[in-house]
Amino acid sequence: MFIGNGLYVTVGSSGRILSSTDAITWTAKFSPTTQDLYLGQYLGNTWIVASTATIASSVDLATWNTASGEDAN
C-alpha cells in the first residue's frame, strides 16, 4: 500500500488497483494492464505502478501512460 494526495492505493494480481480515502472502504480503479502489479508509488503528482514487464504512470488513476519491456528495444 502507498499513500499520496489524500488517497491510500494498493496494487495486486491481474492488474488490480484499489484506492481509498480511509483505508477501510476501497474502490477499484481502471488498470492499464492485466499483469500482476508488484510496485506502486506516488511521486509529486503522479501515480506509478509496475509489473515485471510494464510500468505505468497516471495523474488521476484513470488515464495511464504505459511502457513495456518490449517498448525498450
BAKOL-158609 format. One line per field, with one value per atom (N, C-alpha, C, O, CB): residue number from 1; chain; atom name; y, z, x. Coordinates in Angstrom, 2 decimals. Each point is the difference from the previous one (the first is absolute). Glycine has a CB too. Layout:
N
resi	c(NUM, ...) .
chain	c(A, ...) .
name	c(CA, ...) .
c2	c(Y, ...) .
c3	c(Z, ...) .
c1	c(X, ...) .
END
This chain:
73
resi	c(1, 1, 1, 1, 1, 2, 2, 2, 2, 2, 3, 3, 3, 3, 3, 4, 4, 4, 4, 4, 5, 5, 5, 5, 5, 6, 6, 6, 6, 6, 7, 7, 7, 7, 7, 8, 8, 8, 8, 8, 9, 9, 9, 9, 9, 10, 10, 10, 10, 10, 11, 11, 11, 11, 11, 12, 12, 12, 12, 12, 13, 13, 13, 13, 13, 14, 14, 14, 14, 14, 15, 15, 15, 15, 15, 16, 16, 16, 16, 16, 17, 17, 17, 17, 17, 18, 18, 18, 18, 18, 19, 19, 19, 19, 19, 20, 20, 20, 20, 20, 21, 21, 21, 21, 21, 22, 22, 22, 22, 22, 23, 23, 23, 23, 23, 24, 24, 24, 24, 24, 25, 25, 25, 25, 25, 26, 26, 26, 26, 26, 27, 27, 27, 27, 27, 28, 28, 28, 28, 28, 29, 29, 29, 29, 29, 30, 30, 30, 30, 30, 31, 31, 31, 31, 31, 32, 32, 32, 32, 32, 33, 33, 33, 33, 33, 34, 34, 34, 34, 34, 35, 35, 35, 35, 35, 36, 36, 36, 36, 36, 37, 37, 37, 37, 37, 38, 38, 38, 38, 38, 39, 39, 39, 39, 39, 40, 40, 40, 40, 40, 41, 41, 41, 41, 41, 42, 42, 42, 42, 42, 43, 43, 43, 43, 43, 44, 44, 44, 44, 44, 45, 45, 45, 45, 45, 46, 46, 46, 46, 46, 47, 47, 47, 47, 47, 48, 48, 48, 48, 48, 49, 49, 49, 49, 49, 50, 50, 50, 50, 50, 51, 51, 51, 51, 51, 52, 52, 52, 52, 52, 53, 53, 53, 53, 53, 54, 54, 54, 54, 54, 55, 55, 55, 55, 55, 56, 56, 56, 56, 56, 57, 57, 57, 57, 57, 58, 58, 58, 58, 58, 59, 59, 59, 59, 59, 60, 60, 60, 60, 60, 61, 61, 61, 61, 61, 62, 62, 62, 62, 62, 63, 63, 63, 63, 63, 64, 64, 64, 64, 64, 65, 65, 65, 65, 65, 66, 66, 66, 66, 66, 67, 67, 67, 67, 67, 68, 68, 68, 68, 68, 69, 69, 69, 69, 69, 70, 70, 70, 70, 70, 71, 71, 71, 71, 71, 72, 72, 72, 72, 72, 73, 73, 73, 73, 73) .
chain	c(A, A, A, A, A, A, A, A, A, A, A, A, A, A, A, A, A, A, A, A, A, A, A, A, A, A, A, A, A, A, A, A, A, A, A, A, A, A, A, A, A, A, A, A, A, A, A, A, A, A, A, A, A, A, A, A, A, A, A, A, A, A, A, A, A, A, A, A, A, A, A, A, A, A, A, A, A, A, A, A, A, A, A, A, A, A, A, A, A, A, A, A, A, A, A, A, A, A, A, A, A, A, A, A, A, A, A, A, A, A, A, A, A, A, A, A, A, A, A, A, A, A, A, A, A, A, A, A, A, A, A, A, A, A, A, A, A, A, A, A, A, A, A, A, A, A, A, A, A, A, A, A, A, A, A, A, A, A, A, A, A, A, A, A, A, A, A, A, A, A, A, A, A, A, A, A, A, A, A, A, A, A, A, A, A, A, A, A, A, A, A, A, A, A, A, A, A, A, A, A, A, A, A, A, A, A, A, A, A, A, A, A, A, A, A, A, A, A, A, A, A, A, A, A, A, A, A, A, A, A, A, A, A, A, A, A, A, A, A, A, A, A, A, A, A, A, A, A, A, A, A, A, A, A, A, A, A, A, A, A, A, A, A, A, A, A, A, A, A, A, A, A, A, A, A, A, A, A, A, A, A, A, A, A, A, A, A, A, A, A, A, A, A, A, A, A, A, A, A, A, A, A, A, A, A, A, A, A, A, A, A, A, A, A, A, A, A, A, A, A, A, A, A, A, A, A, A, A, A, A, A, A, A, A, A, A, A, A, A, A, A, A, A, A, A, A, A, A, A, A, A, A, A, A, A, A, A, A, A, A, A, A, A, A, A) .
name	c(N, CA, C, O, CB, N, CA, C, O, CB, N, CA, C, O, CB, N, CA, C, O, CB, N, CA, C, O, CB, N, CA, C, O, CB, N, CA, C, O, CB, N, CA, C, O, CB, N, CA, C, O, CB, N, CA, C, O, CB, N, CA, C, O, CB, N, CA, C, O, CB, N, CA, C, O, CB, N, CA, C, O, CB, N, CA, C, O, CB, N, CA, C, O, CB, N, CA, C, O, CB, N, CA, C, O, CB, N, CA, C, O, CB, N, CA, C, O, CB, N, CA, C, O, CB, N, CA, C, O, CB, N, CA, C, O, CB, N, CA, C, O, CB, N, CA, C, O, CB, N, CA, C, O, CB, N, CA, C, O, CB, N, CA, C, O, CB, N, CA, C, O, CB, N, CA, C, O, CB, N, CA, C, O, CB, N, CA, C, O, CB, N, CA, C, O, CB, N, CA, C, O, CB, N, CA, C, O, CB, N, CA, C, O, CB, N, CA, C, O, CB, N, CA, C, O, CB, N, CA, C, O, CB, N, CA, C, O, CB, N, CA, C, O, CB, N, CA, C, O, CB, N, CA, C, O, CB, N, CA, C, O, CB, N, CA, C, O, CB, N, CA, C, O, CB, N, CA, C, O, CB, N, CA, C, O, CB, N, CA, C, O, CB, N, CA, C, O, CB, N, CA, C, O, CB, N, CA, C, O, CB, N, CA, C, O, CB, N, CA, C, O, CB, N, CA, C, O, CB, N, CA, C, O, CB, N, CA, C, O, CB, N, CA, C, O, CB, N, CA, C, O, CB, N, CA, C, O, CB, N, CA, C, O, CB, N, CA, C, O, CB, N, CA, C, O, CB, N, CA, C, O, CB, N, CA, C, O, CB, N, CA, C, O, CB, N, CA, C, O, CB, N, CA, C, O, CB, N, CA, C, O, CB, N, CA, C, O, CB, N, CA, C, O, CB, N, CA, C, O, CB, N, CA, C, O, CB) .
c2	c(-1.16, 1.16, 1.23, 0.01, -1.24, 2.26, 1.27, 1.14, -0.18, -0.81, 2.14, 1.12, 1.24, 0.28, -1.24, 1.70, 1.26, 0.76, -0.60, -0.40, 2.30, 0.87, -0.35, 0.07, 0.19, -0.65, -0.32, -1.36, -0.28, 2.66, -3.23, -1.33, -1.09, 0.17, 0.81, -2.09, -1.24, -0.78, -0.06, 0.02, -0.55, -0.78, -1.31, -0.03, 2.15, -3.18, -1.29, -0.65, 0.26, -0.54, -0.54, -0.70, -1.49, -0.42, 2.43, -2.83, -1.44, -0.81, 0.44, -0.06, -1.58, -0.97, 0.47, 0.75, -2.55, 1.34, 0.28, 1.50, 0.42, -2.58, 2.96, 1.43, 0.78, 1.15, -1.69, -0.07, 0.64, 1.26, -0.02, -2.21, 3.33, 1.25, 0.44, 0.13, 0.54, -0.46, 0.44, 1.29, 0.18, -2.57, 3.28, 1.23, 0.20, -0.51, 1.54, -0.27, 0.26, 1.33, 0.38, -2.86, 3.17, 1.22, -0.29, 0.84, 0.49, -2.54, -0.31, -1.36, -0.38, 1.75, -2.08, -1.32, -1.06, -1.05, 2.19, -0.85, -0.96, -0.36, -1.18, 2.12, 0.06, -0.20, 0.23, 1.06, -0.34, -1.73, 0.04, 0.06, -0.58, -0.70, 2.00, 0.14, -0.50, 0.38, 1.60, -2.85, -0.49, 1.11, 0.77, -3.11, 2.43, 0.99, -0.71, -1.18, 2.73, -0.79, -0.54, -0.37, 0.75, 0.64, -2.53, -0.44, -0.03, -0.41, -0.94, 1.77, -0.01, -1.37, -0.16, 2.52, -3.37, -1.31, -1.09, 0.26, 0.76, -2.25, -1.15, -0.81, -1.03, 0.96, 0.54, -0.65, 0.29, 1.02, -0.84, -1.08, 0.24, 1.24, 0.14, -2.62, 3.38, 1.21, -0.23, -0.50, 1.96, -1.09, -0.25, 1.27, -0.02, -2.04, 3.17, 1.24, 1.16, 0.05, -0.90, 1.77, 1.22, 1.12, -0.24, -1.06, 2.52, 1.15, 1.26, 0.07, -1.23, 2.14, 1.32, 0.97, 0.19, -0.70, 1.11, 0.91, 1.35, 0.10, -2.03, 2.95, 1.32, -0.05, -0.12, 0.63, -0.42, -0.13, -1.16, 0.02, 2.45, -3.48, -1.11, -1.33, -0.26, 1.63, -2.20, -1.38, -0.88, 0.12, 0.26, -1.27, -0.94, -1.41, -0.26, 1.96, -2.61, -1.41, -0.83, 0.43, -0.01, -1.61, -0.81, -1.49, -0.46, 2.28, -2.54, -1.47, -0.41, 0.84, -1.06, -1.05, -0.43, 0.45, 0.02, -1.98, 2.33, 0.37, 1.36, 0.48, -2.86, 3.02, 1.27, 1.00, -0.36, -0.87, 2.49, 1.09, 1.00, 0.27, -0.61, 0.90, 0.93, 1.19, -0.11, -1.79, 3.05, 1.21, 0.66, -0.09, 0.41, 0.36, 0.66, 1.16, -0.07, -2.10, 3.23, 1.11, -0.11, 0.70, 0.75, -2.33, -0.09, -1.42, -0.19, 2.26, -3.06, -1.42, -0.47, -1.00, 1.24, 0.47, -0.39, -0.08, -0.93, 2.01, -0.12, 0.04, -0.32, 0.63, 1.09, -2.72, -0.50, 0.12, -0.16, -1.40, 1.85, -0.10, -1.24, -0.14, 2.70, -3.45, -1.25, -0.19, 0.54, -1.53, 0.20, -0.45, -1.44, -0.33, 2.69, -3.20, -1.39, -0.30, 0.79, -1.46, -0.45, -0.42, -0.09, 0.23, -1.47, 0.90, -0.07, 1.36, 0.12, -2.12, 3.08, 1.35, 0.50, 0.93, -0.50, -1.03, 0.48, -0.45, 0.51, -0.54, -0.92, -0.49, 0.96, -0.27, -2.02) .
c3	c(0.00, 0.00, 0.00, 0.62, 0.60, -1.93, 0.01, 0.10, -0.30, -1.06, 1.78, 0.31, -0.76, -0.11, 2.38, -2.80, -0.67, -0.32, -0.29, -0.65, 1.00, -0.39, 0.75, -0.58, -1.66, 3.52, 0.79, -0.27, 0.48, -0.44, -0.79, -0.33, 0.44, -0.06, -1.88, 2.37, 0.16, -1.29, -0.51, 3.09, -3.11, -1.23, 0.19, 0.58, -2.00, 0.92, 0.03, -1.38, -0.74, 3.21, -2.81, -1.29, 0.26, 1.08, -2.26, 0.18, 0.20, -1.26, -1.10, 3.35, -2.07, -1.09, -1.11, 0.23, 1.40, -2.82, -1.19, -0.26, -0.54, 0.94, -0.01, -0.25, 0.95, -0.27, -2.06, 3.42, 0.94, 0.61, 0.50, -0.01, -0.53, 0.66, 0.80, -0.54, -1.30, 3.13, 0.87, 0.71, 0.32, 0.01, -0.11, 0.75, 1.10, -0.06, -1.99, 3.07, 1.15, 0.64, -0.02, 0.41, 0.17, 0.75, 1.49, 0.74, -2.43, 2.14, 1.42, 0.31, 1.16, -0.91, -1.27, 0.14, 0.53, 0.48, -0.09, -0.48, 0.41, -1.19, -0.28, 2.62, -3.03, -1.17, -1.25, -0.15, 1.42, -2.16, -1.16, -1.29, -0.10, 1.38, -2.28, -1.31, -1.07, -0.02, 0.81, -1.67, -1.11, -1.00, -0.31, 0.63, -0.83, -1.00, -1.32, -0.02, 1.81, -2.88, -1.29, 0.04, 0.54, -1.73, 0.64, -0.05, -1.44, -0.90, 2.99, -2.30, -1.35, -0.42, -1.13, 1.47, 0.53, -0.30, 0.71, 0.99, -1.30, -0.19, 0.69, 0.68, 0.61, -2.27, 1.55, 0.67, 1.49, 0.42, -2.52, 2.90, 1.44, 0.25, -0.56, 1.04, 0.34, 0.36, 1.34, 0.95, -2.22, 1.33, 1.19, 0.71, 1.20, -2.29, 0.38, 0.57, -0.25, -1.02, 0.70, 1.26, -0.18, 0.78, 1.03, -1.36, -0.18, 0.67, -0.45, -1.13, 1.27, 0.73, -0.35, 0.04, 1.05, -0.13, -2.06, -0.12, -0.51, -1.13, 0.70, 1.27, -0.41, -0.17, 0.98, -2.11, -0.10, -0.26, -0.95, -0.71, 1.07, -0.37, -0.94, 0.73, 0.84, -2.61, 1.43, 0.50, -0.93, -1.22, 2.26, -0.49, -0.78, 0.47, 1.20, -1.51, -0.62, 0.32, -0.95, -1.12, 1.96, -0.38, -0.84, 0.21, 1.10, -1.02, -1.18, 0.02, -0.37, -0.03, -0.59, 0.33, -0.41, -1.42, -0.38, 1.90, -2.31, -1.40, -0.39, -1.10, 0.61, 1.36, -0.35, 1.13, 1.18, -2.66, 1.12, 0.96, -0.55, -1.20, 2.00, 0.10, -0.44, 0.94, 1.19, -2.20, 0.47, 0.81, -0.29, -1.10, 1.11, 1.03, -0.12, 0.98, 1.09, -1.81, 0.35, 0.93, 0.69, 0.98, -2.40, 0.91, 0.54, 0.29, 0.35, -1.59, 1.12, 0.18, -0.98, 0.26, 2.14, -3.51, -1.01, -1.39, -0.75, 2.14, -1.73, -1.30, 0.23, 0.82, -1.75, 0.20, 0.24, -1.22, -1.13, 2.80, -1.45, -1.01, 0.36, 1.14, -1.56, -0.55, 0.31, -0.88, -1.10, 1.81, -0.18, -0.76, 0.43, 1.18, -1.37, -0.75, 0.33, -0.39, -0.70, 0.38, 0.76, -0.36, -1.50, -0.50, 2.63, -2.84, -1.46, -0.61, -1.05, 1.12, 0.58, -0.52, 0.09, -0.71, 1.36, 0.24, 0.23, -1.09, -0.08, 2.52, -3.26, -1.04, -1.15, -0.95, 1.57) .
c1	c(0.85, -0.85, 0.90, 1.07, -2.94, 1.41, 0.71, -1.00, -1.18, 3.06, -1.40, -0.88, 0.45, 1.20, -1.67, -0.50, 0.30, -1.26, -1.03, 3.08, -1.97, -1.11, -1.30, -1.08, 2.15, -0.94, -1.18, -0.61, -1.10, 0.69, 1.10, -0.52, 0.97, 1.22, -2.46, 0.66, 0.74, -0.21, -1.11, 0.85, 1.33, -0.11, 0.76, 1.09, -1.30, -0.37, 0.67, -0.12, -0.95, 0.46, 1.46, 0.01, 0.15, 0.43, 0.58, -1.38, 0.09, -0.16, 0.33, -1.18, 0.33, -0.10, -0.94, -0.94, 1.41, -0.17, -0.82, -0.19, -1.02, -0.14, 2.15, -0.05, -0.89, -0.33, 0.76, -0.83, -0.93, 0.61, 1.12, -2.13, 0.23, 0.35, -1.22, -1.10, 2.76, -1.46, -1.09, 0.42, 1.18, -1.96, -0.18, 0.29, -1.02, -1.12, 2.16, -0.63, -0.86, 0.40, 1.17, -1.48, -0.65, 0.31, 0.17, 0.52, -1.79, 0.84, 0.06, 0.66, 0.08, -2.12, 2.51, 0.62, -0.98, 0.42, 1.77, -3.48, -1.03, -0.88, -0.21, 0.23, -0.54, -0.85, 0.85, 0.61, -2.71, 2.14, 0.88, -0.80, -1.08, 2.80, -1.17, -0.61, 0.96, 1.17, -2.53, 0.87, 0.83, 0.23, -0.92, 0.03, 2.10, 0.37, 0.32, 0.32, 0.57, -0.99, 0.38, 1.47, 0.81, -2.57, 2.11, 1.40, 0.49, -0.73, 0.39, 1.57, 0.57, 0.51, 0.47, 0.14, -0.71, 0.55, -0.80, -0.68, 2.96, -2.18, -0.57, 1.11, -0.27, -1.63, 3.13, 1.13, -0.05, -0.54, 1.94, -0.83, 0.09, 0.85, 1.09, -1.34, -0.24, 0.74, 0.70, -0.61, -1.04, 2.91, 0.81, 0.43, 0.28, 0.50, -0.73, 0.51, -0.94, -0.68, 2.99, -2.35, -0.76, 0.66, 0.62, -2.74, 1.99, 0.60, -0.72, -0.48, 2.72, -2.31, -0.52, 1.17, 0.61, -2.94, 2.66, 1.13, -0.49, -0.47, 2.05, -1.46, -0.49, -1.49, -0.73, 2.90, -2.64, -1.44, -0.28, -1.01, 0.73, 1.16, -0.13, 0.01, 0.86, 0.25, -2.07, -0.06, 0.81, -0.12, -2.17, 3.10, 0.81, -0.34, -0.01, 1.89, -2.17, -0.19, 0.86, 0.29, -2.67, 2.78, 0.88, -0.24, -0.31, 2.01, -1.55, 0.02, 1.42, 0.91, -3.42, 2.71, 1.33, 0.33, 1.17, -1.39, -0.80, 0.24, -0.53, 0.30, -0.37, -0.71, -0.65, 0.13, -0.08, -1.53, 1.82, -0.06, -1.01, -0.03, 2.45, -3.23, -1.04, -0.06, 0.30, -1.62, 0.94, -0.13, -1.34, -0.54, 3.05, -3.04, -1.30, -0.06, 0.57, -1.67, 0.42, -0.22, -1.36, -0.26, 1.73, -2.36, -1.35, -0.50, -1.17, 0.73, 1.31, -0.36, -1.07, -0.68, 1.27, -0.74, -1.00, 0.63, -0.28, -1.51, 2.61, 0.68, 1.47, 0.66, -2.30, 2.14, 1.35, 0.88, -0.46, -0.47, 2.21, 1.06, 0.81, 0.44, -0.34, 0.10, 0.70, 1.22, 0.10, -2.26, 3.08, 1.16, 0.26, -0.10, 1.12, -0.69, 0.31, 1.42, 0.64, -3.03, 2.90, 1.34, 0.18, 1.10, -0.95, -1.19, 0.06, 0.19, 0.63, -2.08, 0.91, 0.14, 1.43, 0.39, -2.74, 3.15, 1.36, 0.97, 1.12, -1.60, 0.08, 0.91, 0.15, 0.73, -1.35) .
END
